[in-house]
């Protein structure tokens, strides 16, 4: 029994570490709206605030065209150069993670979720020292996604 139990406990520990790391890297919020409506609401708020909408990717539509079943999944790509450009100037590699993105998807139970990369993760990944812009980004993402979700 010990021979089986130890590897299982080890695997559970590793899985738990991965889940906690994911939760530190990303903010995930539940939505009462559909995938499309959640991102429509967010896009509208972002436009009102003068944020540039670069693209909206309909992953599930692309999957359908390829003959692959996928629940509704969309990605909204947006940014504000006044906030992102100083970070890219500090370390050009941060441009791999910018502009910001919000993912909306429907899980197997029909529940819609929104997720985005935590700006503090940008600091970790790219050794960014400009906390002022990261804090603005963090606060704005939280406020704007909460508004879009009706929170």
Order of alpha helices (4+ residues) and beta strands (2+ residues): alpha-beta-alpha-beta-alpha-beta-alpha-beta-beta-alpha-alpha
